[in-house]
Amino acid sequence: MRLGVGWKVHGDGRSPAPGAVVRPDERLSWLRTLGLGAQHVVAMFGATFVAPVLMGLDPNLAVLVSGVATIFFLLVTRGAIPSYLGSSLSFVGVAAIIANEGGTPGTLTGALLVVGVVLLASGLVVRALGARVVHAVLPPAVTGAVVMLIGFNLAPVAAGTYWPQDQWTALATLLFTGFALVALRGFWSRIAIFLGLAFGYGLSWLLDRVFGPITSPTAAGEVAPHWRLDLGGVAEADWIGLPSLHAPSFEASAVLVALPVVVALIAENAGHVKAVGEMTGDPLDDRMGTAIAADGAATVLATSVGGPATTTYAENIGVMAASRVYSTAAYWAAAAFAILFGFCPKFGAVVAAIPGGVLGGITVILYGMIGLLGAKIWIESGVDLGNPVNLVPVAAGVIVGIGNVSLEFTDAFSLSGIALGTLIVLTGYHALRAFAPPHLRESTPLFDAGVPGEEARAPRSSPGPGA
């Protein structure tokens, strides 16, 4: 398993024994492995193709590079960390800001490429110094606040761009998606966003047949009669073809807007590694740096051809938890399916035709969920918001980020929104903590102390729960 391939067959190859799990270096029969791979594709599908649609990028390319990025991640981590790398939704607000300032898709992917380089460098630092450095630089109070302001900064996009295009379809999609998230069980609840999109898609088609065109703002903001669901592009698209590639371009202002998301990506990767380690029974803190660096390098690969940034997907952790199969062979299968989908332009046209009203209903929930993940980090980490060291920078940074407050340094340079909010939270926390009395500096570590250089050792071989 030097490169994370060459799996041993688990048991009879049919299903895990009672209480046992299929470990990352094991697999079931190839037919069952392909089936599990298909489940992973469905689980990641909703968010992976919604993200590029919301950012103005090619969904076909996004799905294709997600498969390539996943294979790259599995190779770099030598099969020790089963993960799917899909499109990161953390950059949707960044994309909206860059577009409002006249930026192109190339400007956006250039900024995301720089973020990938910074994430790669951060991973190498964590690899050298150990997992504890993540907590030291980015404690839960900071990471929670940054994740929160990234999500809630998107509220005007949902309310001002998508929802007005078809408010009743947006409301119906919101209600259905909320129902699916709460009422459905197991695997179906984990793909509730995808089901909500499918519901809104079908509802828009039905309303067009029954009531005809709607008069409302289009995606360009022009109020005019138009079909809710325009499938003209689907009929014209080929079944097989290359996705649309473009080269990144680099602008300092766009890079500054995107850089704060590095904090969220580090938190996502760290949380993913912890969760997988707990489920498989293998302590993986010593591999956290490698995982972060691999995600950064995968983002560089994806954005260099015009795709979105990548990140590890919690949806796929849910699939593993439900199936008790942590085999990386299933992720190789999922990546292969994604790459095949990427070469189908007709699929991309179907995705690109998602009505604005449907996206309105989905984004109201989705953006709010992203923001509330920040509060979840605070709660699970026991952050004391009564402590002014936490309260003051968090309060100021979150309001600046959500309110899109701007600070102008010169006529040509200013910071605002996500970038300024993150800067205030990060610098404010560490500055106040430096001057605070000892009793206000106490904190509980998020991660175990990683041992520098331990990642170079052979993978741990301790058995998983019940294995």
C-alpha positions in Angstrom: 0.0 0.0 0.0 2.9 2.4 -0.6 0.8 4.4 -3.0 -2.5 3.5 -1.3 -3.5 0.8 -3.8 -3.4 -3.0 -3.7 -6.3 -3.7 -1.3 -6.9 -6.9 0.7 -10.3 -8.4 0.3 -12.3 -8.1 3.6 -13.8 -11.3 4.8 -15.9 -13.0 2.1 -16.0 -9.7 0.1 -19.7 -9.3 0.5 -20.3 -7.2 3.6 -18.5 -6.4 6.9 -19.0 -8.9 9.7 -21.2 -7.7 12.6 -19.4 -5.0 14.5 -16.5 -4.9 12.0 -15.5 -2.3 9.5 -13.8 -2.4 6.1 -10.6 -0.6 6.7 -8.9 1.9 4.2 -6.5 -0.8 2.9 -9.3 -3.4 2.4 -12.1 -3.7 -0.1 -15.2 -5.7 -0.8 -15.8 -7.4 -4.1 -15.2 -5.2 -7.1 -18.9 -5.1 -8.0 -19.8 -4.0 -4.5 -16.9 -1.5 -4.5 -18.3 0.0 -7.7 -21.7 0.3 -6.1 -20.2 2.1 -3.1 -18.3 4.4 -5.4 -21.6 5.3 -7.1 -23.1 6.1 -3.7 -20.1 8.4 -3.0 -20.8 10.2 -6.3 -24.4 10.8 -5.5 -23.5 12.1 -2.0 -21.0 14.6 -3.3 -23.0 15.4 -6.4 -25.3 18.2 -5.2 -22.7 20.4 -3.6 -20.0 19.7 -6.2 -22.0 20.9 -9.2 -24.0 23.6 -7.3 -20.8 25.4 -6.2 -19.5 26.1 -9.8 -23.0 27.1 -10.9 -23.1 29.7 -8.1 -19.6 30.9 -8.9 -20.0 31.1 -12.7 -17.7 28.2 -13.5 -18.2 25.1 -15.7 -20.0 22.3 -13.7 -18.7 19.7 -16.1 -15.1 20.8 -15.4 -15.8 20.9 -11.7 -17.0 17.3 -11.6 -14.1 16.2 -13.7 -11.4 17.9 -11.6 -13.0 16.6 -8.4 -12.3 13.1 -9.6 -8.7 14.0 -10.6 -8.2 15.8 -7.2 -9.6 12.9 -5.3 -7.1 10.5 -7.0 -4.3 12.9 -6.3 -5.3 13.2 -2.6 -5.4 9.4 -2.2 -2.0 9.0 -3.7 -0.4 11.7 -1.6 -1.9 10.5 1.6 -1.0 6.9 0.6 -4.5 5.6 1.1 -4.5 6.4 4.8 -7.3 9.0 4.8 -10.4 8.0 2.8 -11.8 11.3 1.4 -13.6 12.7 -1.6 -12.4 16.2 -2.8 -15.4 18.1 -4.2 -16.0 21.7 -5.0 -15.6 24.0 -2.0 -18.7 26.2 -1.3 -16.6 28.4 0.9 -15.7 30.5 -2.1 -19.2 31.4 -3.3 -19.2 34.7 -1.5 -15.7 35.4 -2.8 -16.9 34.7 -6.3 -19.8 37.1 -5.9 -17.6 39.9 -4.7 -15.1 39.4 -7.5 -17.9 39.4 -10.1 -19.4 42.5 -8.7 -16.1 44.3 -9.1 -15.9 43.3 -12.7 -13.7 40.2 -12.3 -13.8 37.3 -14.8 -13.9 33.6 -14.2 -10.1 33.7 -14.8 -9.7 36.3 -12.1 -11.6 34.1 -9.7 -9.7 30.9 -10.4 -6.4 32.9 -10.2 -7.3 34.0 -6.7 -8.3 30.4 -5.8 -5.0 29.1 -7.1 -3.1 31.5 -4.8 -5.3 30.2 -1.9 -4.3 26.7 -2.9 -0.6 27.6 -2.7 -1.1 29.1 0.7 -3.0 26.1 1.9 -0.2 23.8 0.6 2.4 25.8 2.5 0.2 25.8 5.6 0.0 22.0 5.4 3.8 21.7 5.1 4.1 23.8 8.3 1.6 21.7 10.2 3.5 18.6 8.9 6.8 19.9 10.3 5.5 21.3 13.6 2.6 19.0 14.4 -1.2 19.4 14.7 -1.0 21.6 17.7 0.1 24.5 15.6 -3.4 24.6 14.0 -4.9 25.2 17.4 -2.2 27.7 18.4 -2.7 29.9 15.3 -6.4 29.2 14.5 -8.2 28.4 17.8 -11.9 27.5 17.8 -13.0 31.1 18.5 -11.2 32.3 15.4 -12.2 29.5 13.0 -15.8 29.5 14.1 -16.1 33.3 13.5 -14.4 33.1 10.1 -16.7 30.2 9.0 -19.7 32.1 10.3 -18.9 35.4 8.5 -18.2 33.5 5.2 -21.6 31.9 5.3 -23.7 34.9 6.4 -21.8 37.3 4.0 -23.7 35.4 1.3 -27.2 36.4 2.5 -27.5 39.3 0.0 -26.7 36.9 -2.9 -29.6 34.6 -2.0 -32.0 37.4 -1.2 -31.1 39.8 -4.0 -30.1 37.6 -6.9 -31.8 34.2 -6.8 -34.9 34.5 -4.7 -36.6 37.3 -6.8 -36.3 35.3 -10.0 -39.2 33.1 -8.8 -40.2 33.6 -5.2 -42.9 30.9 -5.0 -40.7 28.2 -6.5 -37.9 29.3 -4.1 -40.2 29.0 -1.2 -41.5 25.6 -2.2 -37.9 24.4 -2.8 -36.8 25.7 0.6 -39.7 23.9 2.3 -39.1 20.6 0.5 -35.4 20.7 1.2 -36.0 21.4 4.9 -38.4 18.5 5.0 -35.9 16.2 3.3 -33.1 17.2 5.7 -35.3 16.5 8.8 -37.8 13.7 7.8 -35.7 11.5 5.6 -33.4 8.9 7.1 -29.9 7.6 6.5 -28.4 8.0 3.0 -31.4 10.0 1.7 -31.0 12.7 4.3 -27.4 13.2 3.3 -28.4 14.0 -0.3 -31.2 16.3 0.7 -29.7 19.2 -1.2 -29.6 17.2 -4.3 -33.2 16.0 -3.8 -34.2 19.7 -3.3 -32.6 20.7 -6.5 -34.4 17.8 -8.4 -37.7 18.8 -6.8 -37.3 22.5 -7.8 -36.2 21.5 -11.3 -39.4 19.4 -11.8 -41.6 22.0 -10.2 -40.3 24.7 -12.5 -40.9 22.5 -15.5 -44.5 21.8 -14.4 -45.3 25.5 -13.7 -44.0 26.4 -17.1 -46.4 23.9 -18.7 -49.4 25.0 -16.6 -48.9 28.8 -16.2 -46.5 29.7 -19.0 -43.6 32.1 -18.7 -43.0 34.2 -15.6 -42.3 37.9 -15.6 -39.6 38.5 -13.0 -35.9 39.6 -12.8 -33.6 37.3 -14.9 -30.2 36.3 -13.8 -28.9 39.5 -15.4 -31.4 41.6 -13.3 -33.6 42.6 -16.2 -37.4 42.2 -15.5 -38.8 40.4 -18.5 -41.0 37.4 -19.4 -39.0 34.2 -19.5 -39.3 30.5 -18.9 -38.5 29.3 -15.5 -36.6 26.3 -16.9 -34.9 26.9 -20.2 -33.7 23.6 -21.7 -32.6 25.1 -25.1 -28.9 24.6 -24.2 -29.5 20.9 -23.3 -30.8 20.1 -26.7 -27.8 21.7 -28.4 -25.2 20.1 -26.1 -23.2 17.1 -27.3 -23.2 13.8 -25.4 -19.4 13.5 -25.4 -16.9 16.4 -25.4 -14.3 18.3 -23.4 -15.3 20.7 -20.7 -14.6 24.4 -21.0 -11.0 25.2 -19.8 -9.5 28.6 -19.1 -6.3 29.9 -17.8 -6.2 31.8 -14.4 -5.3 35.4 -14.2 -4.1 37.2 -11.1 -5.3 40.4 -9.5 -4.2 41.5 -6.0 -7.6 42.7 -5.0 -9.2 39.4 -5.8 -6.5 37.5 -4.0 -7.0 39.5 -0.9 -10.7 38.8 -0.9 -10.1 35.0 -1.3 -7.2 34.5 1.2 -9.3 34.5 4.4 -11.0 31.3 3.2 -7.7 29.5 4.0 -8.8 29.6 7.6 -12.0 27.7 6.8 -10.3 25.2 4.6 -7.7 24.3 7.3 -10.6 23.9 9.8 -12.5 21.6 7.3 -9.5 19.4 6.6 -8.5 19.2 10.3 -12.1 18.2 11.3 -12.2 15.7 8.5 -9.0 14.0 9.6 -10.2 13.9 13.2 -13.6 12.4 12.2 -12.0 9.7 9.9 -9.5 8.8 12.6 -12.2 8.3 15.2 -14.3 6.2 12.9 -11.5 3.9 11.7 -9.8 3.7 15.1 -6.5 5.0 13.6 -5.1 8.2 15.2 -4.4 10.4 12.2 -3.3 13.7 13.8 0.2 13.0 12.6 -1.1 13.0 9.1 -3.1 16.2 9.3 -0.3 18.3 7.7 -0.1 15.9 4.7 -3.9 16.1 4.3 -4.0 19.9 4.3 -1.0 20.1 1.9 -2.6 17.5 -0.4 -5.9 19.5 -0.5 -3.9 22.7 -1.3 -2.0 21.0 -4.1 -5.2 19.6 -5.5 -6.8 23.1 -5.5 -3.8 24.3 -7.5 -4.3 21.6 -10.0 -8.0 22.2 -10.3 -7.9 26.0 -10.6 -4.9 26.0 -13.0 -7.3 24.7 -15.7 -10.3 26.8 -14.7 -12.0 24.6 -12.1 -13.1 25.5 -8.6 -11.1 25.0 -5.4 -11.5 21.6 -3.7 -12.1 20.5 -0.2 -12.8 17.2 1.7 -16.5 16.4 1.8 -18.5 15.7 5.0 -21.2 14.2 2.9 -19.0 11.3 2.0 -18.0 10.8 5.7 -21.7 10.1 6.2 -21.7 7.4 3.5 -18.8 5.7 5.2 -20.4 5.9 8.6 -23.6 4.4 7.3 -21.9 1.6 5.4 -19.0 1.0 7.8 -16.8 0.7 4.6 -13.8 3.0 4.7 -12.1 1.4 1.7 -10.2 3.9 -0.5 -11.0 1.6 -3.4 -14.5 2.9 -3.3 -13.2 6.5 -3.6 -11.1 5.4 -6.6 -14.3 4.1 -8.2 -16.1 7.4 -7.3 -13.4 9.4 -8.9 -13.5 7.4 -12.1 -17.3 7.9 -12.3 -16.8 11.7 -11.8 -14.2 11.9 -14.5 -16.5 10.1 -17.0 -19.4 12.5 -16.1 -17.0 15.4 -16.8 -16.8 14.4 -20.4 -20.5 14.7 -21.0 -21.4 18.3 -22.0 -25.2 17.4 -22.0 -24.9 16.7 -18.3 -23.3 20.1 -17.8 -26.1 21.8 -19.8 -28.7 20.2 -17.6 -26.9 21.5 -14.5 -26.5 25.0 -16.0 -30.2 25.2 -16.6 -31.1 25.1 -12.9 -33.7 27.9 -12.5 -32.8 30.9 -10.4 -35.8 30.4 -8.1 -34.6 26.9 -7.3 -31.2 28.2 -6.4 -32.9 30.8 -4.3 -34.6 28.2 -2.1 -31.5 26.1 -1.9 -29.1 28.9 -1.1 -31.2 30.3 1.7 -30.7 27.0 3.6 -27.2 26.3 2.3 -25.7 29.7 3.1 -27.3 29.7 6.5 -25.9 26.2 7.2 -22.4 27.3 6.3 -22.7 30.2 8.7 -24.0 28.1 11.5 -21.2 25.7 11.2 -19.2 28.4 12.8 -21.5 28.3 15.8 -21.2 24.5 15.8 -17.4 24.9 16.1 -17.8 27.2 19.1 -20.3 24.9 20.9 -18.3 21.6 20.3 -15.1 23.3 21.4 -16.5 24.9 24.4 -15.7 28.5 23.4 -16.5 30.9 26.2 -18.1 34.0 24.5 -18.3 35.6 27.9 -14.5 35.9 27.8 -13.7 39.3 26.3 -10.6 37.8 24.6 -13.0 35.8 22.5 -16.1 38.1 22.5 -14.5 41.4 21.3 -12.7 40.2 18.1 -15.5 37.8 17.2 -18.2 40.4 17.6 -16.4 43.0 15.6 -15.2 40.6 12.9 -18.5 38.9 12.3 -20.4 42.2 12.0 -17.7 43.6 9.6 -17.9 40.4 7.5 -21.6 40.1 7.4 -22.2 43.9 6.9 -19.5 44.0 4.2 -17.9 47.0 6.0 -15.1 48.6 4.0 -11.8 50.1 5.1 -10.0 52.3 2.5 -6.3 52.6 2.8 -5.7 54.4 -0.5 -7.7 55.2 -3.6 -6.5 51.9 -5.1 -6.4 49.6 -2.1 -9.1 48.7 0.4 -10.3 45.8 2.5 -13.9 44.8 3.1 -16.3 42.1 4.0 -14.8 38.6 4.5 -11.2 39.8 4.2 -11.5 42.6 6.7 -13.6 40.6 9.1 -11.1 37.7 9.1 -8.2 40.1 9.7 -10.0 41.7 12.6 -10.9 38.3 14.2 -7.4 36.8 13.7 -5.2 39.8 14.7 -7.7 41.0 17.4 -7.8 37.6 19.1 -4.0 37.2 19.3 -3.4 40.8 20.2 -5.9 40.8 23.1 -4.7 37.4 24.3 -1.1 38.8 24.5 -2.3 41.6 26.9 -4.9 39.6 28.8 -4.3 38.4 32.4 -3.5 34.7 32.8 -7.1 33.6 33.8 -8.4 34.9 30.5 -5.9 33.0 28.4 -7.0 29.5 29.3 -8.2 27.4 26.4 -8.8 23.7 25.6 -6.8 22.2 22.7 -8.8 21.0 19.7 -6.2 18.5 18.5 -3.7 16.2 20.0 -0.1 17.3 19.8 1.2 15.9 16.5 4.9 14.8 16.7 7.0 16.6 14.1 8.3 14.2 11.4 6.0 11.3 12.5 4.2 11.4 9.2 7.2 9.9 7.5 6.8 6.7 9.4 4.8 3.7 8.3 1.0 3.9 8.6 -0.4 2.7 11.8 -1.9 -0.7 11.8 -4.0 -0.8 14.9 -7.4 -2.5 14.3 -10.5 -0.4 13.9 -13.6 -0.8 16.2 -14.6 -4.4 16.3 -12.2 -5.4 13.5 
